[in-house]
Amino acid sequence: MGGVNICLLPEYGNATTTALVHMLAKAASQSERGSLQCPHCEMPTMPNTARTSTCSPGGSHGRRSGANILGRYRLWQEGYFADTHVGAGIRYTVMSNTEARIKLLDAAANSQGYNVVNEVQNAVSLAELEALCTHLYIGSDLTQRIEAEKALLELIDSPECLSKCQLLLEQGTTSYAQLLAATCLSKLVSRISPLPVEQRIDIRNYILNYVASQPKLAPFVIQALIQVIAKITKLGWFEVQKDQFVFREIIADVKKFLQGTVEHCVIGVMILSELTQEMNLVDYSRPSAKHRKIATSFRDTSLKDILVLACSLLKEVLAKPLNLQDQSQQSLVMQVLKLVLNCLNFDFIGSSADESADDLCTVQIPTSWRTIFLEPETLNLFFNLYHSLPPLLSQLALSCLVQFASTRRSLFSSPERAKYLGNLISGVKRILENPQGLSDPGNYHEFCRFLARLKTNYQLGELVTVKEYPEVIRLIANFTVTSLQHWEFAPNSVHYLLTLWQRMVASVPFVKSTEPHLLDTYAPEITKAFITSRLESVAIVVRDGLDDPLDDTATVFQQLEQLCTVSRCEYEQTCTLLVQLFDQNAQNYQKLLHSASGTNVDMAIQEGRLAWLVYLVGTVVGGRLTYTSTDEHDAMDGELSCRVFQLISLMDTRLPQSSNEKIELAILWFLDQFRKTYVGDQLQRTSKMCFSKIKYKSNYDNCLI
């Protein structure tokens, strides 16, 4: 390693300098006799021993090589070096007589293969770099952090970058020093102009040996070093040396980790997981065609083997008694599950699907993977893992099942698809019959995604032919009703449940199977649960001062648009319920307006309920479909709409003295839905029944309606 270009000793005076020289002279004389003594504890050390932790005064002695003892001695602990770095305003100089003596010591040490000047320079260089790490990662001074970032960029461009990184990795005293080395190496190997092949091979092999020899490094350091390996492997995927793809040997190297301790297994799995992610990651600074060529080659040559290896590791985990108290075992299972998930999330065909369109995702599994997916043991493995693991890990098993449920339909023949779907439905039934794990928000969210993906990839006609469908649809309906009633628990997950029911109800007109779909039984229950739960939430929100769901209009509109399809199934029941609730709450509202004893809390509760009811009326009216509507349904729309128009008249009488913003917004929603359904220019036919009901009930004249 090259030293930094600074002087060696601070200006402390002749006495201090002489003491330093005496210490080095003593060490040099010991090296000539073939052994060395620690300057703190006087214990003998041997040259060329492995470098481990240093000794402490009065404490245990850790062996170091002779060169390291000559070079470092922890001199800053003895007061010989200032604890600072270059550029901090302290000048380093060397007195002429000291310089001469160090040269004599260096000559003596060189006879034993040591270089005093270089080692002392390295010690000072290490102090500088560790100070840089402190400012960069944990410093609170913004100016120092900016300066540290500039120094980092200069270090990366420096010819000594590799030697400095090696110095930090081998002799750094903090995890941040190792992280800085990994960061520099990552930027170095990611340059557009690559390093020579031999140098990249050396860096990869060095890091592999480094993490293998120190498996208990800080997790963020291991992760950063593994990222360097993944980048080197991806960018050199097509590099050939002696007719061999030299960087594809990484998978064989990783298998050696899997034969070691649990810590080594974790590192090996992390390397495969990071490599899979890196291969899937688009680098927009490089040609996209090259990325797809590398990703496709990796998919065809290695990805299936990685998935099979990960599944075999999970089978071994289940085959043995699992000690959930052992953090290393938990870490191994977590990393293997993440590896499987990364394999299933791979962009197999270069589609780069938008992650925001989660419910539309289909996993384009390669045809060569059919045998893995056709084995019932594959799905059973992840269902068993869900039931066996704690929530932090079981939600990863469910995430994998979400991807399994999203497998493209064309991967299977019709009989194979029916069998595969049957295995999925059996797993759903097992989870719902033992719902304890769903009390965890992570598990609950992933299970809701799982249910939504089932309907995304499979038609209702296929679902109803499954033997266990009647029992499973009952369990799903009960689960949905319970979820809607607990409106404050994981509200973002309700989107997936409503998506499931919306898609199922929308498919009813197209089902040709003679098997009953039972949606006419359960869809009204879902609608009723949504309506009643939202009305009941108002009092809790007002009295307890909670966040009002009505304030999140984006979520409200999204849920209502999903509900509109579900609410039109067995519409008579929905309409009867809404008419009853609307009349009851409107009467209570009128009583409060004319009552002097009504409190502000009671008024806020009643106005919140009316706002929800207006939203819901607009929703069910907006769910009308021309090709399925009847005069009876149009008359029901008129019954509901006239009540909203009457409420509008009542609200107008209170202007300008008072108004309610939430009700006003709900009325705007209703008017928009009513316009699109009954007033739009593109309507195929108008409904006289709806308008006649509004005119009769509301006493509006013809030009108003």
N, C-alpha and C positions, 0 to 999 in steps of 0.2 A: 504494500500500500504506500502511496506517496504521501509525504507530510505536507502540512500547510506552510506557506511562506511567511512565518512570523518568527520573532526571536524567542528565546527559551525562558529567560528568568526575569522576574520583575525587579525593580530597583528597591530591594529591601536593605541593602547595605552589605558590607564585607562579611560580617559574622554569619548572617543567614546563608549567604552564598557559600561560604566555607563549609558550613554544616552540611549543605546539600552535596558538595563535592566529596566530603568525607564519607557520606552515606553511599554514594555511587562507588567510591574507591573500595569500600568494604565489600560491596557486592561483587565488584570486579575481581578482587583478590579471592573471594570464595569461589567464583566461577572457574578460576584457574585451577583450583584444587578439585574441581569436579562436582561441587555441591554448592548450594546457595542457602542463605538464611533470610528469613522474613525480617524486615527492619522493625516490625512491631513485636513479634513473639519469639524471635530468634530460633524458630524451628527450622530444621534443614529442609530444603526442597531440591528436587532434581531437575536438571535441564530437560527440555522437550517433553515434560509431562503435560497432560491435557489441561487446557485453561478452564478453570471453574471459578466459583465465586471467590473474591479476595478475602483475606483474613481481616479480623477486626482487632484493635488493641485489647489485649486481655481476653480475647475470645478464641473461637475455634479457628483453625488454620486451613485455608483452602489452597490447594496447590496451583501454581501457575508455571508457565515455561520461563526459562532463564531470561529470554528476551523481554518478556512482559514485566518481570521483576525489575530488570535494569531500566526498562523504559518508563514504568508508571509509578510504582511504589505508593500509589495514592498520595502523591506529593501535595495535592491541594488540601488534603486532610491535615497535613503537618504544617500548613501555612506557607509553603514554598511557591505555590501558584495562586494567583488571584482567581476567584471563582467567577469568571466573566468570559466574554468572547471578543474576538477582534471587532473593532468598530464601536466599542462601548466607552472609548475615551481613555483607556489605560494603555500606556506604552510598555512594550516588552523589550528589554535590552539584555545584553550579555557582557559582563565585564571581561576584559582581555585575559586576565589570568584564569578566570573560570572557563572561558572558551578553550584555552589551551589544555586545561586539565580534562575537560570533557572529551576533547579530541584524543588525549592519551587513554582515557577510559574506553573510548569507542574502539581504539586500536586494540586494546587488550580484550575487549568483548568480542571483536571480530574474529579473534583467534578461536573463539568458541562458537562462532556463527551468529553473533548478535550485533545489532547496530543501535547504540545508545541514542544517538541524535534522532534517528528516524522514529524510534519508539517513544521518546519524549515528545517529539512533534505530533505523533499520532494521539498521544494522550491529550495534548492541548487541542488538537483538531476535534477529538471526540467531545471535549467540554464545550467547544463552540457549537457543534451540531446539536448536542442535547439541549443547550440553551435555546437554540433555534426551535427545537421541537416544543419546548415549554411555551414559548411565545406563540407558536403557531396553533397548538391544539388546546391549551388550557389557560393561556394568557388572557388577561382582562383588558390590557392596554391596546386600543385599536391601532395606534401608531406602530407599536412594536409588532403587532400581528401583520400589518401591511408590509413592514420591512422584512418580516420573516417570509412572507409569500414571495417577495421579490428575490430574496436569497435562495428560496427553493427553486425558482425558475433559473437563476444563475447556476445553481448546482446541477440541474438537469443538463444544461448546455455545457457544463465543464467537462474537460477530458478526464478528470479524476472522479467522475460521477460513480462509476462502478466500484472503484476502490473505497470511496466514502460510504457507499451503501453496504459494502462488505464490512467495513469498520463498525458501522452502526449495528449490523446484525450480530456480529461476533462479540463486540465489547460494549454495546449499549447497555446502560443500567436501567432504562425504563422501557415500557411497552411503546411509548410514543416515539422513541428513537427507532424501534423496529418498524413502526407504522410509517415513519418518514421514509425509511429505506424502501419499503414496499411501494409507497406512492411514487417515489422517483423511478423505480424500476418499471412500474406500470406505464408511466408516461414515456419512458425511454424506449420500451419495446413497441409502443403504439405509434411511433413516428411514421410518417408517410414514407420516408427513406429508411428502410429497415437496417438493423445491425447485420453484420455477416452471419451466415448460418451457423458457423462453429461457435461464435460468441453467444448466440441465442440458445444453442444446445447446452453450452456450459452454464448459462444462467438458469435454464430449466432444471438441469441436473443438480445444480447447487441448491436451489430452493427445495427440490424434492428431498434431498439429503438433510437439509436444514430442518424442515418440518418433521421429518421422520425421527431425527435425533432429539427434537424438542417438542413433543406432542402436546405439552401442557402450556404452550404460549397463550397469551390473551386471545380470546375468540376473534376479536376484530383484527388482530395481527395475522392470524392464520387465514382469515377470510381475504385480507388484502394480498397476502402472498399467493394464495390459490388463484386469485384473479389474474395475477401476473402469468401463472402457468397457463391459464385458460386463454389469455390473449396471445401468448406465444404460440400455443397449439393451433388456434384458429387462423392466425395470420400466416402460419407456416404449413398449413394443411396440405398444400400441394408441393412443398419443397422436397426435392429428390437429391439424395446423396448416395452414391454407390448403388444406384438402381433401387433404392428403398425410400419410402416416404418416412423421413426421419422423425417427424413430429407426431405421427400416428401411433407411436409406441407407448403413448401416455396411458392407454387403457391397460396394457400389460403391466406397466409400472404400478398402476393403482391397485391391481390385484394383489401385489405384494403387501400393500398396506392392509388389505382385508385379512391377511393371515397373521397379523400382529395382535396387539392388545385392543381393547375397546376404543381407546383414544386414537390408535392408528386407524381402526376401521372407520371412525367418524371422519377423520381427515380424508381417507380414501373416497368415501361417499360424497363428501363436500366437493372434492375435486371433480368427480363425475357430474354432480349437480351444477356446479358453476360452469363447467365446460358446456353442458347442454344449454344453459341459459345464454352463454356467450355466443354459441353457434346460432341461436335464435334471434340475437340482438342485431338490429340493423344499424350500421354505422354510416350515417349520411355523408360523412366526409370521404367515403370511398365508393367506388362504383357499385351500384346495387346488383348488377349482373354477377360480379365476382362474389358478393355475399350469397346470392342464391345458389351459385355453383358450389360454394363451400358447404352451405347448409344442406343442400340436396345430397352431396357426397357423404356428409356425416350421417344424414338420415338413412341412407341406403347401406352404409357399411358398418355403422356402430350403434345407432340409437336403439334398435331392437334388442341387441345383446345387452345394452345397459338396462333396459326395462326388465328383461328376463332375470338379470343379475339382482336387481332391486327386489323383484317379487320373491326370488329365492331367499334373500336375506330376511324378508318379512315372514316367510314361512318358517324359517329357523327361529325367529323371535317367538312366534306363536307356539312352536313345538316345545319350547322350554318354559319352565315357570318364570313369569316376568316379575322382576323385582321393581315395582314402581317407585320405591324409595331411592333407588340407585340413579343418581343424576346422569352418570355416563351412559347407562342403558337408555334412559329417556332421550338423551341427546342423540344417540344412534338411531333410535326408532324415528325421531322427528326428522333427522336428515335423510333417512331412506324414504320416508313418505314425501318429503319435499322433492326428492329425486324422481319418484314416480310421477308426481304432479307436473314437474318440469318436462318430463317425457311426453305426457299426455297434452300439455299445453303447447307443444312444439308446433310451429307454423309449417305444416307438412307440405303445403302446395303454394306457399308464398302469397297467401291472400291478405295477410296483415289485417285480420278482422278487428273492427273497432270494439274496444273493450266496453264502451258505453252501451253497445247493443248486446248485452249479456244474454238476454232471453232468446236471441236469434242465432246463437252460436251452434255450429255443427263441427265436430271434430273429424277431420278428414284422415282417418286412420289408414295407413297403407294396406294394400291387399295382402301383403306378405305377413301381416300380423294377425290374420284371421284365426289361426290356430290358438293364439293366446286368448282371444276374446270368446272363442267358442267353448273353451273349457269352463265348466261351471265353478271349478275351484277358484278361478280368478276373481269372480265377483264375490263368492263366499269368503275369500280371504279378507277383503276390505270390509264386508259387513261384520265379520268376526272381530276385526281390529277395532271397528267402531264400538262394539259392545265390550271390548276388553280394556281399552285404553282410557286414561283420564281425559277430561274435556280439551285440554290444550293440544293433545295428539289426535283425539277422535275426530275433531273437526277437520283435520287434514285428511283423514280417511274418507270423510264425507265429501270433501272437495275432489278427491280422486273419483268417487262414485258419480259425482256430477258430470265429470268428463266421460266416464264409461256410459252414462245414460245419454250422452250427446253424440255417441258414435254414429257416423253416417249410415243411413239405412241400406245403401247399396253394398255395404260390406258383406251383408248376409243374403242368403236366399230366403224365400218366404217362410219355409219351415224353421230355418235357423233363426230368423228374426223373431218368430213367435216364441221359440224356446228361450231366447235371450231376454225378451220382454217378460216372460213368465218368471225368470230368475230375478229380474229387477223388482217386479211387483211383490214377489215373496219377501224380498229384503225390506221393502217399504212396510209390509204388514208386520214383519218382525219388529221393526223400529217403533211403529205406532202401538203395538201391543206392550212394549216395554219403554214408555216415553220418558223415563227418568233423565236420560242424557239430554233431552231437548230443553231442559230448564236452563242449560248454559246458552247464553246469547249467540256464541259462535256456532255451536251445533245447530241451534234453531234456524239461524240464517242459512247455513249451508243446506239443511234439509228442505227448507222452502225453495231454494234454488233447484234442488234435486227434483222436487215434485214438478216445478214449472218446466224443466228440461224434458221430463217424460212426455208431456203433451206436445212439446215443440217437435220432437222427433218421431212421435208415434200418433197415428190417427185414432180417433175415438172408436171407429169400427174395429181396430185391432185390440184396443184396450178391453172392450166389452167381451171379447172372445176368451180372455184369460179366465181360467177357472176361479181364481180368487178375487175377481173384480168386484162382485157385490159386497163382499166383506171389506175390501180395501177402500172402496168409494165411501162406504159408511164411516170408516175410521178417519179418512181424509176430511170428510164433512164435519165430523165432531172436532177434529183438530183445528179446522178453519174457524168454526164457531167459537171455540175457546180462545183462539188467537185474537179474533176480532173483539171479544169481550174484554180482553186484557190489552186495551188499545195503547197503554203507555209502555208496553214491553216490546222492544225491538220493532218500532213502527216502520222502519225501512224494509223489513222482511215481508210485510203484508203485501207489498207490490207483487211478489212472486206468487203468493196464494191467489190473489185476485186474477193474475194472469192465467193461472191454471184453470180457474172456473170460467173465465171469459172465453178462453179458447175451446173449452169443452162444450159450453152452451152454444157457441157459434157454429160448432160442428154438427149439432143435432139434425138440422135439415138434410144433411148429406149422408147420414148413416144408413147403410143398406142392410146391416146385420139384423137378424130377428131377435138377437139377445137384447134384453132390456138395458137401457143405459142408466136408468134410475135418476137422471138429472131433474126430472119433474118433481121428484120427491125432495131432493137435497138442495137444489138451487134456491127455492124460496126460503129455506132455512138460512142460507148464507146471506141473502138480502136482508132478511129480518134482523139477523145478528148485527149486520153493519149499521142499519138504521137505529136500532135501539141502543147500541153501544155508544154511538156518537151523541145521541141525545142525553144519555146518562153521564157522559163525560163532562158536559157543560157545568153542572153543579160542582163537580170535583175541581175543575179548573178554576172556577170563580172563587170558591171558598178557600182553596188551598194555595191560590196564587201561582198555579203551574203555567207552563207555556201552553198557550191555546193552539190546538191543531189548526184552527181556522186562519191563524196568522201565516201559516205556511201554505200559501195559495197554490204553489206549484205542486206540492204533494197532494193537496185536496183535489185539484183538477185531474191529476193523473189517476187517483183512485176512483173518482166519480166516472171518468171515461171508461174505466174497466168495469165498474159496477153496472153501467147502463145496459150492457148486453145481458148480464146475469139477471138483472131485475125484470127483464121482459119475459123470462121463462115463468110460466104460470102467473101471468100479469094480474089476473083478478085478485090473487092474494096480496100482491104488493100494493095494488091500488087501494084495496080495502084498508090495509094497515096505514097507509099514508093519509087517507082521508080522515080516519079516526084520530090519528095523532095530530094532524093539522088543526082540525076543529077544536080539539081539546086544548091545545096550546094557544090558539088564537083567542078563545074565550077567556083563558086565564090572563092573557096579555091585556085584553080590554078591561077586565076587572081591575088590574093593577093601574091602568091609566085613570080610572075613575075612583080609585081608592086613595085616601089620604094616608093610610097606614102602611102602604107598600114601601119597602126599603129599596135602596139602590142595588143591593145584592140580589134581591128577588127580581128586580127589573132586568139586571144584567143576565141572569140565568134564563129568563123567559125570552129575551131578545136573542141570546145565543142559540136556543132551541129553534126559534123561528128561522134564524139564518140557516141552520142545518137543514130544516125542512124545505126551505125554498131551494137550496142547492139540490136536494134529493128529488124534488118535483121536476126541476129542470133536467136532471140526469135521466129519469125514467122517460120523460117526454122526448128527450134527445135520442133515446135508444130505439125509437120507432123505425122499423124497416118497411119500406113500401111493399115489397113482395110477400111479406108475412103478416102485414097489418090487416085488421078487420074493422068493421064499423063499430063493433062492441069495444074494441081497444081504443079507437079514436074517441068514443064517447067517454071512456075512462080518462083519457088525456084531458078532455074538456072539463071533467069534474075537478081534476087536480089544478088545471090552469086557472079556472075561474077563482079558486081560493087565493091564488097568488095575486091576481088582479085586484081582488077585494082588499088584500093586505096592502097593496100599493096605494089604493084609495085612502085607507086608514092612515098610512104613513104620511101621505100628502097633507092630510088635515093638521098634522103636527108641525108642519113646516111654517115658518123658518125657526120656530122656537127650539126644536130639538130634532135630532135624527140619529140613526145608528149606522155607523160605517159598515159593519159586517152584514147587516141586512141589505143595505144598498148594494154592496158587492154581490151578494147572493142573487138579488133581483136582476142585476145586469147579466149574471150567468144564465139565469132562467130565460130572460128575454132573448139572449143569443141562441140558446138551444131551441126555443120555440120558433124563432125566425127560421133557423136552418131546417126545421122539421115541417113547418106548416106555411111559411110565407116565402120561402126561397124561389128564385126564378126557375130553378132546374127541377122543380117537383114534377113527377110524372102525373100525379093526380092530386087534387085537393080533397079535403075531408069536410063535408058539410056537417057531419055529426059533431065534430069537435067545436066548430064555430057556433053551432046552434046551442050547444050546452053553455058555452061562455056567455053568449048573448042572453040566454034565459036566466042563468044564475047570477050574472054580474050586472045586468041592466046596462051593458055597454051598447051604444048604437053601432050601426053597421060600419060607419067610417072609422071608428076606433079599432074594430077587430078585423 
